[in-house]
Amino acid sequence: MTDPDGILYIGRSGLQGKSPARTLANRIREFENKHHSGGITYADSAARLKGVTRFAGHRLEVRAMFLPDEMIVQEEARIINSYFRKYAELPPCNSSAGSRAPRRIKGGA
């Protein structure tokens, strides 16, 4: 099954209690400036697809959930696991299943 929404990356920007600089805006800048593994993968893909008629006019869209710190890591893992269960793979720009995702995602069970 193909992801009809074209989700490229699922991840968190950080925990408020750890560092005030870990904001959504900061994560987007890291992504755009290739200072994040997902951003590097996205930039490489975008460069390879530039000029491909099928992808002309497509733009990067960001969706966010704002949660209390104590829920962020668990929700990230839940969303990534849900994606994996549905599509049997991680989103294209995710290089891992998240920092605290259940180990079962590796085996797909």
N, C-alpha and C positions, 0 to 999 in steps of 0.2 A: 504494500500500500504506500502511496506517495503522500507526503504532507501537503495538502491543498493550500495551507496558509503560508507555506514557504518559510517556516521558522528556521533561522540560521543559528541562533545561540540562545541558551538559557543560562542565566547566572545571576549572581548577586553583586551589588556594588560594595558591600561592606557593612560592618556593624557600627552604629553611631557611637556606642560606648568605647570602641577601640580607637578610632581616629576620626576627627571631624572632616578630614580631607576625603574620606571614602564616600563620596556622594554619587548620585546617579549622573549628574553632569560630568563629574570627574571620570567615571567609567566610560561615558560616551566619548569624551575627548581621548581617553586611552585607546578606545576602539578605532576612532578616526585617525589617530596619529601612529597606529601600529605599535603601541606600547603595551599590548595585551595579546596573548596567544590567539584568542578569537578574532581580534582585529586584524592580526597578521594574515590569518586564513581568509578572512573576508576580503581584505585588500588584494590578495593574490587571486582569489576567484573573480573579483570584480574586474581586475586587469585582464584576465584571460577571456572574460565574457564581453568586454568592451567591443562594440561594433557588431555583436551578434544580434541580428534583427529581432529575434524572439525576446531578448531582454531589453530592448530599447525602451527608454522611458521609465524603467523600474527604479524605485527609490527605496532606500533603507528606512524602515519604520521601527520605532522603539515603543514598546509597551512596558509599563511598570506597575508593580504592586508595592505599596508602602506598608510595611509591617513592623511590629515591635521587634527589637533585637532578638528576643528569645524565640521568635518564630521563623526567622529568616533562613537559617541553615536547613531546618527540617522542611520548610516549604519548597526551597530550591530542590532538595532531594526528591520530594514528592512529585514535583512537576517534571523533573528529568526522568524519573522512573515511569511516570505515566506516558510520556512521549516514547520512551524506549519500549514499553509494553505494546503500544499501539503500532509503532513503525519498525520495531526490531533493530533500531540503530539510534545513535545519538544525533542531535542536530549537527549539520555539517561543520559549524565553527566551534563546537564543543570538543575539546581534546580529552576531557574526562567527564566522569559522572558527578562531579561536584565534590567538595571537600569531605562531606560526611554522608554521602549517599550509601545506602545499604549495599553490601558486597554482592548481593544476588544479581545486580544489574549486569555484571560481567558475564555471567552464564546465561542471562536472559530468562531465568526462571522467576 
